[in-house]
Amino acid sequence: MKSYKFTIDGNTFEVDILQIEGNIAKIEVNGTVFNVEIHRQVQPAKTPVLVRQEVKEPRKTIEKKVGAAKICVKAPLPGIVLKLLVKPGDIVKKGQKLFIMEAMKMENEIKAESDGVITAIKVAEGQSVLQEEVIIEMD
């Protein structure tokens, strides 16, 4: 509620605006309530409208690097590589043991998921590794 003091022809009036709906105001003048019509153009409430442009999915292109390893054998858990059973250049078959690692006080044999040729070994025996760390690269 807003309160105002008006002086008209030397007379002071205390005016409280109680409510405004559209162009009708309910006011109290020196204790008497009046409904007063406001002579102005009533503007509708402005509600912002959010307009977003359609987002187009960018084209996804896969770049194949020449000479890059096709298969990365990663550590399934954090642990220590105890023994490497292959070396670069070895041809391996699906299911062949690649390395043994200790994780959670247990020895785990990591096997090849497919046939291939070992291109790189990224760790040394006795090295600690994190989960998902690349241990061996294969073609």
N, CA, C and O atoms as a MOPAC input file, in Angstrom:
PM7 MOZYME 1SCF
protein

 N      0.84800 1    -1.16200 1     0.00000 1
 C      0.00000 1     0.00000 1     0.00000 1
 C      0.90000 1     1.23300 1     0.00000 1
 O      1.85900 1     1.33300 1     0.76400 1
 N      0.55000 1     2.17400 1    -0.89300 1
 C      1.31700 1     3.40800 1    -0.97700 1
 C      0.51400 1     4.53600 1    -0.34600 1
 O     -0.70600 1     4.61300 1    -0.49300 1
 N      1.21600 1     5.39600 1     0.35000 1
 C      0.56700 1     6.53900 1     1.01000 1
 C      1.13000 1     7.82900 1     0.45000 1
 O      2.33100 1     7.95700 1     0.21100 1
 N      0.22800 1     8.78900 1     0.24600 1
 C      0.62000 1    10.09100 1    -0.28300 1
 C     -0.09100 1    11.17000 1     0.51500 1
 O     -1.12100 1    10.91400 1     1.13800 1
 N      0.47200 1    12.39800 1     0.49400 1
 C     -0.17700 1    13.57900 1     1.06500 1
 C     -0.33100 1    14.58700 1    -0.06000 1
 O      0.63800 1    14.93600 1    -0.73500 1
 N     -1.56900 1    15.05400 1    -0.25800 1
 C     -1.85100 1    16.04500 1    -1.27700 1
 C     -2.36500 1    17.29900 1    -0.59200 1
 O     -3.09700 1    17.21100 1     0.39300 1
 N     -1.99500 1    18.45000 1    -1.09400 1
 C     -2.54200 1    19.71600 1    -0.62200 1
 C     -3.24300 1    20.36200 1    -1.80600 1
 O     -2.61700 1    20.71200 1    -2.80700 1
 N     -4.56500 1    20.51500 1    -1.67000 1
 C     -5.37100 1    21.11000 1    -2.73200 1
 C     -6.10500 1    22.31500 1    -2.14300 1
 O     -6.87800 1    22.17700 1    -1.19600 1
 N     -5.85600 1    23.49600 1    -2.71300 1
 C     -6.45800 1    24.75400 1    -2.23300 1
 C     -6.25500 1    24.93100 1    -0.73900 1
 O     -7.16400 1    25.39300 1    -0.05000 1
 N     -5.08100 1    24.57500 1    -0.21900 1
 C     -4.74200 1    24.75600 1     1.18100 1
 C     -5.23200 1    23.63800 1     2.07800 1
 O     -4.91300 1    23.63200 1     3.26700 1
 N     -5.98900 1    22.70000 1     1.55900 1
 C     -6.49100 1    21.57400 1     2.35000 1
 C     -5.57400 1    20.37000 1     2.13400 1
 O     -5.24000 1    20.05400 1     0.99200 1
 N     -5.16000 1    19.69300 1     3.20900 1
 C     -4.27200 1    18.54400 1     3.12700 1
 C     -5.09900 1    17.27000 1     3.15600 1
 O     -5.98100 1    17.10200 1     3.99900 1
 N     -4.80500 1    16.38700 1     2.23500 1
 C     -5.48900 1    15.10300 1     2.14800 1
 C     -4.45600 1    13.98300 1     2.26900 1
 O     -3.40800 1    14.02500 1     1.62400 1
 N     -4.75700 1    12.98700 1     3.09500 1
 C     -3.91200 1    11.79700 1     3.19000 1
 C     -4.56400 1    10.71700 1     2.34400 1
 O     -5.69900 1    10.31500 1     2.59800 1
 N     -3.82500 1    10.24300 1     1.32200 1
 C     -4.38200 1     9.28800 1     0.36800 1
 C     -3.55500 1     7.99600 1     0.42700 1
 O     -2.33000 1     8.00300 1     0.30800 1
 N     -4.28400 1     6.88600 1     0.61800 1
 C     -3.65700 1     5.56800 1     0.59000 1
 C     -4.21700 1     4.81800 1    -0.61500 1
 O     -5.43300 1     4.71700 1    -0.77900 1
 N     -3.33300 1     4.29800 1    -1.45000 1
 C     -3.76100 1     3.47400 1    -2.57500 1
 C     -3.81700 1     2.04300 1    -2.05700 1
 O     -2.79700 1     1.46000 1    -1.69200 1
 N     -5.02300 1     1.48900 1    -2.03100 1
 C     -5.22400 1     0.16400 1    -1.46700 1
 C     -5.04800 1    -0.94500 1    -2.51100 1
 O     -4.44900 1    -1.98300 1    -2.23200 1
 N     -5.58800 1    -0.70500 1    -3.73500 1
 C     -5.56000 1    -1.74700 1    -4.74400 1
 C     -5.75300 1    -1.10700 1    -6.11300 1
 O     -6.49000 1    -0.13300 1    -6.26100 1
 N     -5.07400 1    -1.67400 1    -7.11600 1
 C     -5.26000 1    -1.22200 1    -8.49300 1
 C     -5.49500 1    -2.44600 1    -9.35800 1
 O     -4.67500 1    -3.36400 1    -9.39000 1
 N     -6.63700 1    -2.45500 1   -10.06900 1
 C     -6.95400 1    -3.51700 1   -11.01500 1
 C     -7.33100 1    -2.85200 1   -12.32000 1
 O     -8.34300 1    -2.15700 1   -12.41500 1
 N     -6.48700 1    -3.07700 1   -13.34100 1
 C     -6.74100 1    -2.45500 1   -14.64300 1
 C     -6.66700 1    -0.94600 1   -14.51100 1
 O     -5.62800 1    -0.40300 1   -14.13600 1
 N     -7.80700 1    -0.23900 1   -14.83000 1
 C     -7.79300 1     1.22600 1   -14.71900 1
 C     -8.65900 1     1.70100 1   -13.54700 1
 O     -9.01200 1     2.87900 1   -13.49500 1
 N     -9.01100 1     0.81500 1   -12.60700 1
 C     -9.78200 1     1.17300 1   -11.41100 1
 C     -8.87100 1     1.03500 1   -10.19000 1
 O     -8.26100 1    -0.00800 1    -9.95400 1
 N     -8.80100 1     2.13800 1    -9.41700 1
 C     -7.99300 1     2.13800 1    -8.19700 1
 C     -8.91500 1     2.28900 1    -6.99900 1
 O     -9.84100 1     3.10000 1    -7.01200 1
 N     -8.65300 1     1.50000 1    -5.96700 1
 C     -9.39000 1     1.61700 1    -4.70900 1
 C     -8.49400 1     2.42500 1    -3.77600 1
 O     -7.40900 1     1.97800 1    -3.40300 1
 N     -8.95700 1     3.62100 1    -3.40000 1
 C     -8.13100 1     4.49700 1    -2.57200 1
 C     -8.89300 1     4.90900 1    -1.31600 1
 O    -10.12200 1     4.85300 1    -1.26600 1
 N     -8.14300 1     5.31900 1    -0.31600 1
 C     -8.72100 1     5.81600 1     0.93100 1
 C     -8.23200 1     7.24000 1     1.11800 1
 O     -7.02900 1     7.49300 1     1.19600 1
 N     -9.19500 1     8.18400 1     1.19100 1
 C     -8.86000 1     9.59800 1     1.35500 1
 C     -9.39200 1    10.05100 1     2.70200 1
 O    -10.60300 1    10.08100 1     2.91600 1
 N     -8.48600 1    10.40600 1     3.61700 1
 C     -8.83000 1    10.84500 1     4.97300 1
 C     -9.84400 1     9.90400 1     5.62500 1
 O    -10.76900 1    10.36800 1     6.29300 1
 N     -9.68500 1     8.57200 1     5.44100 1
 C    -10.52500 1     7.58200 1     6.09700 1
 C    -11.72500 1     7.13300 1     5.28400 1
 O    -12.41700 1     6.20000 1     5.69100 1
 N    -11.99700 1     7.76300 1     4.15300 1
 C    -13.12100 1     7.37300 1     3.30500 1
 C    -12.59000 1     6.63400 1     2.08400 1
 O    -11.63200 1     7.07600 1     1.45000 1
 N    -13.23900 1     5.46700 1     1.74600 1
 C    -12.77600 1     4.63600 1     0.63900 1
 C    -13.52700 1     5.03600 1    -0.63200 1
 O    -14.74600 1     5.20700 1    -0.62200 1
 N    -12.76600 1     5.18300 1    -1.73600 1
 C    -13.32900 1     5.51800 1    -3.04100 1
 C    -12.78600 1     4.55700 1    -4.09000 1
 O    -11.66000 1     4.06900 1    -3.99800 1
 N    -13.63800 1     4.29700 1    -5.10500 1
 C    -13.17700 1     3.61100 1    -6.30600 1
 C    -12.99300 1     4.69700 1    -7.35600 1
 O    -13.93500 1     5.41800 1    -7.68600 1
 N    -11.78700 1     4.81000 1    -7.87500 1
 C    -11.44100 1     5.89800 1    -8.77900 1
 C    -11.01800 1     5.30600 1   -10.12000 1
 O    -10.27000 1     4.33000 1   -10.18000 1
 N    -11.52000 1     5.92900 1   -11.20600 1
 C    -11.12200 1     5.49800 1   -12.53500 1
 C     -9.88400 1     6.28500 1   -12.93600 1
 O     -9.83400 1     7.50900 1   -12.81800 1
 N     -8.88900 1     5.54800 1   -13.41400 1
 C     -7.63500 1     6.17000 1   -13.83100 1
 C     -7.71500 1     6.38600 1   -15.33400 1
 O     -7.98500 1     5.44800 1   -16.08400 1
 N     -7.48100 1     7.62100 1   -15.77900 1
 C     -7.54000 1     7.96400 1   -17.19600 1
 C     -6.14200 1     7.85300 1   -17.79500 1
 O     -5.41100 1     8.83200 1   -17.94500 1
 N     -5.82500 1     6.66100 1   -18.11300 1
 C     -4.56100 1     6.37000 1   -18.79600 1
 C     -4.73500 1     5.05700 1   -19.52700 1
 O     -5.63300 1     4.27100 1   -19.22400 1
 N     -3.87400 1     4.83500 1   -20.48300 1
 C     -3.94700 1     3.59200 1   -21.23400 1
 C     -3.32400 1     2.49300 1   -20.38200 1
 O     -2.16500 1     2.58900 1   -19.97900 1
 N     -4.10300 1     1.44600 1   -20.11200 1
 C     -3.62300 1     0.34100 1   -19.29200 1
 C     -2.81900 1    -0.58900 1   -20.17900 1
 O     -3.30300 1    -1.08600 1   -21.19600 1
 N     -1.58000 1    -0.81100 1   -19.76900 1
 C     -0.71700 1    -1.70300 1   -20.53100 1
 C     -0.80400 1    -3.10400 1   -19.94600 1
 O     -0.73900 1    -3.28500 1   -18.73000 1
 N     -0.95000 1    -4.09100 1   -20.82000 1
 C     -1.00100 1    -5.46200 1   -20.30400 1
 C      0.33800 1    -5.83800 1   -19.67900 1
 O      1.38300 1    -5.29400 1   -20.03600 1
 N      0.28400 1    -6.77500 1   -18.74300 1
 C      1.51200 1    -7.23300 1   -18.08200 1
 C      2.43500 1    -7.84900 1   -19.12600 1
 O      2.01600 1    -8.62800 1   -19.98100 1
 N      3.66300 1    -7.48500 1   -19.02800 1
 C      4.64000 1    -7.99100 1   -19.97900 1
 C      5.27800 1    -9.25500 1   -19.42100 1
 O      5.95900 1    -9.24000 1   -18.39500 1
 N      5.03800 1   -10.32700 1   -20.12100 1
 C      5.66600 1   -11.59300 1   -19.76300 1
 C      6.70700 1   -11.88700 1   -20.82200 1
 O      6.37400 1   -12.03500 1   -21.99700 1
 N      7.97000 1   -11.97300 1   -20.41500 1
 C      8.99600 1   -12.22700 1   -21.42800 1
 C      8.81400 1   -13.61000 1   -22.04700 1
 O      8.48500 1   -14.58500 1   -21.37100 1
 N      9.03700 1   -13.65400 1   -23.32900 1
 C      8.94300 1   -14.91100 1   -24.06200 1
 C     10.35200 1   -15.29000 1   -24.48600 1
 O     11.04100 1   -14.53100 1   -25.16700 1
 N     10.75900 1   -16.46900 1   -24.07400 1
 C     12.09000 1   -16.94800 1   -24.40800 1
 C     12.02800 1   -17.67700 1   -25.73600 1
 O     11.32200 1   -18.67400 1   -25.88600 1
 N     12.77500 1   -17.16600 1   -26.69100 1
 C     12.80700 1   -17.78900 1   -28.01400 1
 C     14.21800 1   -18.28400 1   -28.24300 1
 O     15.17900 1   -17.51400 1   -28.22500 1
 N     14.32200 1   -19.57500 1   -28.45700 1
 C     15.64200 1   -20.16300 1   -28.70200 1
 C     15.68600 1   -20.68500 1   -30.12600 1
 O     14.71600 1   -21.23200 1   -30.65100 1
 N     16.83100 1   -20.49900 1   -30.71800 1
 C     17.01400 1   -21.03400 1   -32.04300 1
 C     17.25400 1   -22.53500 1   -31.93500 1
 O     17.77300 1   -23.03600 1   -30.93800 1
 N     16.86200 1   -23.22700 1   -32.98500 1
 C     17.06800 1   -24.66800 1   -33.00600 1
 C     18.56700 1   -24.95100 1   -33.06200 1
 O     19.28800 1   -24.38400 1   -33.88300 1
 N     19.01500 1   -25.81900 1   -32.19400 1
 C     20.42800 1   -26.18000 1   -32.15100 1
 C     20.63300 1   -27.35000 1   -33.09800 1
 O     20.01400 1   -28.40400 1   -32.95500 1
 N     21.49800 1   -27.14700 1   -34.05000 1
 C     21.77600 1   -28.20800 1   -34.99900 1
 C     22.94800 1   -29.02700 1   -34.48800 1
 O     23.96000 1   -28.48700 1   -34.04100 1
 N     22.79200 1   -30.31500 1   -34.56300 1
 C     23.83400 1   -31.24100 1   -34.11200 1
 C     25.02900 1   -31.11500 1   -35.05800 1
 O     24.86600 1   -31.27300 1   -36.26800 1
 N     26.22600 1   -30.83500 1   -34.53300 1
 C     27.38800 1   -30.72800 1   -35.42200 1
 C     27.70500 1   -32.08300 1   -36.04700 1
 O     27.48400 1   -33.13500 1   -35.44700 1
 N     28.21700 1   -32.02900 1   -37.23800 1
 C     28.58700 1   -33.28000 1   -37.89700 1
 C     29.75100 1   -33.90900 1   -37.15900 1
 O     30.74400 1   -33.25800 1   -36.83700 1
 N     29.59600 1   -35.17100 1   -36.90700 1
 C     30.65400 1   -35.87700 1   -36.19800 1
 C     31.48700 1   -36.63000 1   -37.22000 1
 O     30.99200 1   -37.48800 1   -37.95200 1
 N     32.74900 1   -36.28800 1   -37.24700 1
 C     33.64500 1   -37.00100 1   -38.14400 1
 C     34.67500 1   -37.72200 1   -37.29500 1
 O     35.15800 1   -37.19900 1   -36.29100 1
 N     34.98800 1   -38.89200 1   -37.70700 1
 C     35.97400 1   -39.68700 1   -36.99000 1
 C     37.25000 1   -39.67800 1   -37.80800 1
 O     37.29300 1   -40.12400 1   -38.95500 1
 N     38.27600 1   -39.15800 1   -37.18000 1
 C     39.55800 1   -39.13600 1   -37.86500 1
 C     40.36300 1   -40.35700 1   -37.46300 1
 O     40.54700 1   -40.63000 1   -36.27700 1
 N     40.83300 1   -41.07800 1   -38.44100 1
 C     41.64600 1   -42.24700 1   -38.16100 1
 C     43.09700 1   -41.86600 1   -38.39700 1
 O     43.48600 1   -41.50000 1   -39.50600 1
 N     43.87000 1   -41.95400 1   -37.36600 1
 C     45.28500 1   -41.62000 1   -37.46600 1
 C     46.04000 1   -42.81200 1   -38.04300 1
 O     45.81700 1   -43.96100 1   -37.66200 1
 N     46.91000 1   -42.51100 1   -38.94400 1
 C     47.69900 1   -43.56300 1   -39.55700 1
 C     48.67400 1   -44.10000 1   -38.52300 1
 O     49.38200 1   -43.33000 1   -37.87400 1
 N     48.71200 1   -45.39800 1   -38.36800 1
 C     49.65600 1   -46.03200 1   -37.44900 1
 C     49.18300 1   -46.05200 1   -36.00700 1
 O     49.90100 1   -46.53200 1   -35.13000 1
 N     47.98200 1   -45.53600 1   -35.74600 1
 C     47.48900 1   -45.52900 1   -34.37200 1
 C     47.00500 1   -46.92400 1   -33.98900 1
 O     46.52800 1   -47.67700 1   -34.83800 1
 N     47.12900 1   -47.26000 1   -32.71900 1
 C     46.68200 1   -48.56400 1   -32.23300 1
 C     45.16700 1   -48.62100 1   -32.30400 1
 O     44.48900 1   -47.64000 1   -31.99900 1
 N     44.63600 1   -49.76000 1   -32.70200 1
 C     43.19200 1   -49.93600 1   -32.81100 1
 C     42.58200 1   -50.35900 1   -31.49200 1
 O     41.43400 1   -50.02200 1   -31.20400 1
 N     43.32500 1   -51.08500 1   -30.69500 1
 C     42.79800 1   -51.61500 1   -29.44200 1
 C     43.70500 1   -51.18200 1   -28.29100 1
 O     44.92300 1   -51.34900 1   -28.34700 1
 N     43.09300 1   -50.62700 1   -27.25600 1
 C     43.83600 1   -50.27600 1   -26.04000 1
 C     43.36700 1   -51.20700 1   -24.92600 1
 O     42.17900 1   -51.24900 1   -24.60600 1
 N     44.28800 1   -51.93900 1   -24.34400 1
 C     43.97100 1   -52.80600 1   -23.21000 1
 C     44.22500 1   -51.97200 1   -21.96300 1
 O     45.34300 1   -51.51800 1   -21.71700 1
 N     43.16000 1   -51.77800 1   -21.17800 1
 C     43.23800 1   -50.89900 1   -20.00900 1
 C     43.15200 1   -51.69300 1   -18.71800 1
 O     42.65300 1   -52.81800 1   -18.69500 1
 N     43.64200 1   -51.09500 1   -17.64900 1
 C     43.56700 1   -51.72100 1   -16.33000 1
 C     42.11200 1   -51.69800 1   -15.86700 1
 O     41.49200 1   -50.63500 1   -15.85400 1
 N     41.55700 1   -52.84900 1   -15.48600 1
 C     40.16100 1   -52.87700 1   -15.04200 1
 C     39.96200 1   -52.26700 1   -13.64700 1
 O     38.86800 1   -51.81100 1   -13.31300 1
 N     41.01900 1   -52.26500 1   -12.84700 1
 C     40.97500 1   -51.72900 1   -11.48300 1
 C     42.30900 1   -51.06000 1   -11.18200 1
 O     43.29400 1   -51.34300 1   -11.86400 1
 N     42.37700 1   -50.18700 1   -10.19200 1
 C     43.68700 1   -49.67300 1    -9.78300 1
 C     44.48500 1   -50.80900 1    -9.14000 1
 O     43.92800 1   -51.63200 1    -8.41400 1
 N     45.77000 1   -50.84700 1    -9.40500 1
 C     46.58900 1   -51.91800 1    -8.83300 1
 C     48.02800 1   -51.82600 1    -9.28800 1
 O     48.50000 1   -50.76100 1    -9.68500 1
 N     48.72700 1   -52.95900 1    -9.22700 1
 C     50.14500 1   -53.04100 1    -9.58600 1
 C     50.30800 1   -54.10900 1   -10.66000 1
 O     49.78500 1   -55.21600 1   -10.53100 1
 N     51.04100 1   -53.76800 1   -11.72900 1
 C     51.32300 1   -54.73600 1   -12.78900 1
 C     52.42500 1   -55.65400 1   -12.26300 1
 O     53.55200 1   -55.21100 1   -12.04400 1
 N     52.10100 1   -56.93200 1   -12.06000 1
 C     53.08000 1   -57.87200 1   -11.51400 1
 C     53.95500 1   -58.47400 1   -12.61700 1
 O     55.17000 1   -58.57900 1   -12.45400 1
 N     53.34400 1   -58.86600 1   -13.73100 1
 C     54.11700 1   -59.54800 1   -14.77000 1
 C     53.50800 1   -59.26400 1   -16.13000 1
 O     52.30100 1   -59.40300 1   -16.32700 1
 N     54.36800 1   -58.86100 1   -17.07700 1
 C     53.97000 1   -58.68700 1   -18.46200 1
 C     54.27700 1   -59.97500 1   -19.19900 1
 O     55.40900 1   -60.45600 1   -19.13800 1
 N     53.30500 1   -60.54900 1   -19.89500 1
 C     53.46300 1   -61.83800 1   -20.55400 1
 C     53.67900 1   -61.71200 1   -22.05900 1
 O     53.85700 1   -62.72300 1   -22.73800 1
 N     53.66600 1   -60.49500 1   -22.59100 1
 C     53.88200 1   -60.26100 1   -24.02500 1
 C     54.86100 1   -59.10800 1   -24.19900 1
 O     55.17200 1   -58.38200 1   -23.25500 1
 N     55.34400 1   -58.95900 1   -25.44700 1
 C     56.24400 1   -57.84700 1   -25.75600 1
 C     55.83700 1   -57.27200 1   -27.11500 1
 O     55.12900 1   -57.94500 1   -27.86500 1
 N     56.25700 1   -56.06000 1   -27.45500 1
 C     55.88300 1   -55.48000 1   -28.74500 1
 C     56.28400 1   -56.40200 1   -29.90100 1
 O     57.38100 1   -56.96000 1   -29.91800 1
 N     55.37400 1   -56.54700 1   -30.86000 1
 C     55.61600 1   -57.41300 1   -32.01000 1
 C     55.01100 1   -58.79000 1   -31.87400 1
 O     54.88600 1   -59.49900 1   -32.87200 1
 N     54.62700 1   -59.20000 1   -30.66900 1
 C     54.02300 1   -60.51700 1   -30.46300 1
 C     52.63100 1   -60.56700 1   -31.09700 1
 O     51.86900 1   -59.60200 1   -31.04700 1
 N     52.32900 1   -61.70900 1   -31.68800 1
 C     50.99200 1   -61.95400 1   -32.22700 1
 C     50.21500 1   -62.69300 1   -31.15200 1
 O     50.66200 1   -63.72400 1   -30.65000 1
 N     49.04100 1   -62.16100 1   -30.79800 1
 C     48.24100 1   -62.78000 1   -29.73300 1
 C     46.89700 1   -63.22000 1   -30.28200 1
 O     46.39600 1   -62.67000 1   -31.26300 1
 N     46.32900 1   -64.20900 1   -29.64100 1
 C     45.02500 1   -64.75300 1   -30.00000 1
 C     44.01700 1   -64.34100 1   -28.92200 1
 O     44.38700 1   -64.04100 1   -27.78700 1
 N     42.75800 1   -64.33500 1   -29.30000 1
 C     41.69800 1   -64.00700 1   -28.35900 1
 C     41.75600 1   -64.96800 1   -27.17300 1
 O     41.82600 1   -66.18200 1   -27.36000 1
 N     41.72700 1   -64.42700 1   -25.95700 1
 C     41.76900 1   -65.24300 1   -24.74900 1
 C     43.17200 1   -65.48400 1   -24.20300 1
 O     43.32100 1   -66.04100 1   -23.11500 1
 N     44.19900 1   -65.07600 1   -24.93800 1
 C     45.58100 1   -65.26500 1   -24.48000 1
 C     45.86700 1   -64.27900 1   -23.35000 1
 O     45.41800 1   -63.13400 1   -23.38200 1
 N     46.63000 1   -64.74600 1   -22.33600 1
 C     46.99000 1   -63.88600 1   -21.20800 1
 C     47.98600 1   -62.81600 1   -21.67600 1
 O     48.96400 1   -63.11600 1   -22.36100 1
 N     47.71100 1   -61.55800 1   -21.28900 1
 C     48.58700 1   -60.44300 1   -21.66300 1
 C     49.45800 1   -60.00000 1   -20.49300 1
 O     50.66200 1   -59.79100 1   -20.64900 1
 N     48.84400 1   -59.85800 1   -19.32200 1
 C     49.61300 1   -59.46800 1   -18.13200 1
 C     48.85200 1   -59.88200 1   -16.87900 1
 O     47.66100 1   -60.19100 1   -16.92000 1
 N     49.58000 1   -59.88000 1   -15.76300 1
 C     48.99500 1   -60.21200 1   -14.46700 1
 C     49.13600 1   -58.98600 1   -13.58900 1
 O     50.20800 1   -58.38700 1   -13.49900 1
 N     48.04500 1   -58.62400 1   -12.94500 1
 C     48.11900 1   -57.47000 1   -12.04300 1
 C     47.49400 1   -57.81800 1   -10.70300 1
 O     46.63000 1   -58.69000 1   -10.60600 1
 N     47.95000 1   -57.11700 1    -9.67100 1
 C     47.39100 1   -57.29000 1    -8.33800 1
 C     46.47300 1   -56.10900 1    -8.07300 1
 O     46.87700 1   -54.95100 1    -8.17800 1
 N     45.23000 1   -56.42400 1    -7.72800 1
 C     44.24700 1   -55.39900 1    -7.39800 1
 C     43.42800 1   -55.90700 1    -6.22600 1
 O     42.93600 1   -57.03500 1    -6.26200 1
 N     43.27700 1   -55.12500 1    -5.22300 1
 C     42.53300 1   -55.49000 1    -4.01200 1
 C     43.05200 1   -56.79400 1    -3.40800 1
 O     42.26900 1   -57.64600 1    -2.98900 1
 N     44.36800 1   -56.94200 1    -3.36600 1
 C     45.06400 1   -58.08100 1    -2.77400 1
 C     44.76500 1   -59.39700 1    -3.49500 1
 O     44.87200 1   -60.47500 1    -2.91000 1
 N     44.38500 1   -59.29500 1    -4.78600 1
 C     44.13300 1   -60.48900 1    -5.58000 1
 C     44.88900 1   -60.36500 1    -6.89300 1
 O     45.01300 1   -59.27100 1    -7.44500 1
 N     45.39600 1   -61.49400 1    -7.39600 1
 C     46.06300 1   -61.49900 1    -8.69400 1
 C     45.00900 1   -61.69800 1    -9.77500 1
 O     44.16300 1   -62.58600 1    -9.67600 1
 N     45.06800 1   -60.86100 1   -10.80600 1
 C     44.11100 1   -60.91500 1   -11.90100 1
 C     44.85500 1   -61.11300 1   -13.20900 1
 O     45.81300 1   -60.39700 1   -13.50200 1
 N     44.41300 1   -62.08800 1   -13.99600 1
 C     45.00500 1   -62.32700 1   -15.31100 1
 C     44.17200 1   -61.56100 1   -16.33100 1
 O     42.96500 1   -61.77900 1   -16.43900 1
 N     44.80500 1   -60.67900 1   -17.06800 1
 C     44.11300 1   -59.90200 1   -18.08900 1
 C     44.39200 1   -60.55800 1   -19.43400 1
 O     45.54400 1   -60.76700 1   -19.81500 1
 N     43.30300 1   -60.88200 1   -20.15100 1
 C     43.42000 1   -61.62200 1   -21.40700 1
 C     43.01300 1   -60.73600 1   -22.58600 1
 O     42.29900 1   -59.74500 1   -22.42900 1
 N     43.49200 1   -61.12600 1   -23.77100 1
 C     43.16200 1   -60.40400 1   -24.99700 1
 C     41.69900 1   -60.64600 1   -25.35100 1
 O     41.21400 1   -61.77500 1   -25.27400 1
 N     41.00500 1   -59.59100 1   -25.73600 1
 C     39.60900 1   -59.71700 1   -26.12100 1
 C     39.45700 1   -60.05900 1   -27.59500 1
 O     38.37800 1   -60.44900 1   -28.04000 1
 N     40.56300 1   -59.90800 1   -28.36600 1
 C     40.51900 1   -60.24900 1   -29.79400 1
 C     41.93100 1   -60.58000 1   -30.26700 1
 O     42.90900 1   -60.34600 1   -29.55600 1
 N     42.02000 1   -61.12000 1   -31.46000 1
 C     43.32400 1   -61.40200 1   -32.05700 1
 C     43.99400 1   -60.08300 1   -32.42800 1
 O     43.31400 1   -59.09000 1   -32.69100 1
 N     45.33500 1   -60.07200 1   -32.44900 1
 C     46.04200 1   -58.85800 1   -32.84100 1
 C     47.53500 1   -58.96600 1   -32.66400 1
 O     48.07400 1   -60.02000 1   -32.32800 1
 N     48.19100 1   -57.84100 1   -32.90000 1
 C     49.64200 1   -57.74200 1   -32.74600 1
 C     49.91600 1   -56.65000 1   -31.71700 1
 O     49.35000 1   -55.56000 1   -31.79500 1
 N     50.77800 1   -56.94500 1   -30.76400 1
 C     51.14200 1   -55.96700 1   -29.73400 1
 C     51.98500 1   -54.87300 1   -30.39100 1
 O     53.02700 1   -55.15900 1   -30.98100 1
 N     51.53300 1   -53.61500 1   -30.28900 1
 C     52.29200 1   -52.50100 1   -30.87200 1
 C     53.07100 1   -51.72600 1   -29.81100 1
 O     54.13900 1   -51.18600 1   -30.09900 1
 N     52.53700 1   -51.66800 1   -28.57300 1
 C     53.24000 1   -50.91200 1   -27.52400 1
 C     52.82000 1   -51.40900 1   -26.15500 1
 O     51.68900 1   -51.84600 1   -25.94300 1
 N     53.77200 1   -51.32900 1   -25.22800 1
 C     53.49600 1   -51.61100 1   -23.82000 1
 C     53.80500 1   -50.32400 1   -23.07200 1
 O     54.92800 1   -49.82300 1   -23.12500 1
 N     52.80900 1   -49.78900 1   -22.37400 1
 C     52.90700 1   -48.46100 1   -21.76000 1
 C     53.38900 1   -48.46400 1   -20.31900 1
 O     53.60400 1   -47.39200 1   -19.75200 1
 N     53.56500 1   -49.63000 1   -19.70400 1
 C     53.97200 1   -49.70000 1   -18.29900 1
 C     55.10400 1   -50.70900 1   -18.13600 1
 O     55.43100 1   -51.46200 1   -19.05300 1
 N     55.68300 1   -50.70200 1   -16.95600 1
 C     56.73900 1   -51.66900 1   -16.62100 1
 C     56.23300 1   -52.55400 1   -15.48300 1
 O     55.31100 1   -52.18200 1   -14.75800 1
 N     56.84400 1   -53.72200 1   -15.33600 1
 C     56.47400 1   -54.60800 1   -14.23100 1
 C     56.74900 1   -53.89600 1   -12.90900 1
 O     57.76000 1   -53.21000 1   -12.75800 1
 N     55.84400 1   -54.06900 1   -11.96600 1
 C     55.98900 1   -53.43900 1   -10.65100 1
 C     55.39600 1   -52.03500 1   -10.58600 1
 O     55.37800 1   -51.43000 1    -9.51400 1
 N     54.91500 1   -51.51000 1   -11.69600 1
 C     54.37400 1   -50.15100 1   -11.73500 1
 C     52.92200 1   -50.13300 1   -11.26400 1
 O     52.13900 1   -51.02200 1   -11.60100 1
 N     52.57000 1   -49.11000 1   -10.48200 1
 C     51.17900 1   -48.91000 1   -10.06000 1
 C     50.41200 1   -48.25100 1   -11.19900 1
 O     50.93200 1   -47.37200 1   -11.88700 1
 N     49.17600 1   -48.68400 1   -11.38800 1
 C     48.33500 1   -48.12400 1   -12.44400 1
 C     46.97100 1   -47.75600 1   -11.87200 1
 O     46.53400 1   -48.30400 1   -10.86000 1
 N     46.31200 1   -46.82100 1   -12.53700 1
 C     44.97400 1   -46.41700 1   -12.14700 1
 C     43.95100 1   -47.15100 1   -13.00800 1
 O     44.28800 1   -47.69500 1   -14.05900 1
 N     42.71100 1   -47.16000 1   -12.55800 1
 C     41.64500 1   -47.77400 1   -13.33800 1
 C     41.52700 1   -47.06100 1   -14.67800 1
 O     41.61100 1   -45.83400 1   -14.73800 1
 N     41.33500 1   -47.82100 1   -15.75400 1
 C     41.19100 1   -47.32700 1   -17.12600 1
 C     42.49500 1   -46.77600 1   -17.72000 1
 O     42.47000 1   -46.16700 1   -18.79000 1
 N     43.62300 1   -46.97900 1   -17.04900 1
 C     44.91600 1   -46.56500 1   -17.60900 1
 C     45.32500 1   -47.56600 1   -18.68600 1
 O     45.20900 1   -48.77700 1   -18.49600 1
 N     45.80800 1   -47.04300 1   -19.83100 1
 C     46.19200 1   -47.91000 1   -20.93600 1
 C     47.48200 1   -48.64600 1   -20.56200 1
 O     48.47800 1   -48.03300 1   -20.17600 1
 N     47.43600 1   -49.97700 1   -20.68600 1
 C     48.59100 1   -50.82400 1   -20.36300 1
 C     49.25900 1   -51.28400 1   -21.66400 1
 O     50.47700 1   -51.18300 1   -21.81100 1
 N     48.45300 1   -51.79000 1   -22.60500 1
 C     48.99200 1   -52.35400 1   -23.86300 1
 C     48.17000 1   -51.81900 1   -25.02200 1
 O     46.95000 1   -51.67800 1   -24.92600 1
 N     48.86200 1   -51.52300 1   -26.12500 1
 C     48.19800 1   -51.14300 1   -27.37100 1
 C     48.38300 1   -52.25800 1   -28.38000 1
 O     49.47100 1   -52.81700 1   -28.51400 1
 N     47.28500 1   -52.58300 1   -29.10600 1
 C     47.30900 1   -53.65600 1   -30.08900 1
 C     46.72800 1   -53.17200 1   -31.40800 1
 O     45.90700 1   -52.25500 1   -31.44000 1
 N     47.16700 1   -53.80200 1   -32.50100 1
 C     46.54800 1   -53.56100 1   -33.81400 1
 C     45.63600 1   -54.71000 1   -34.12800 1
 O     45.00400 1   -54.72700 1   -35.18500 1

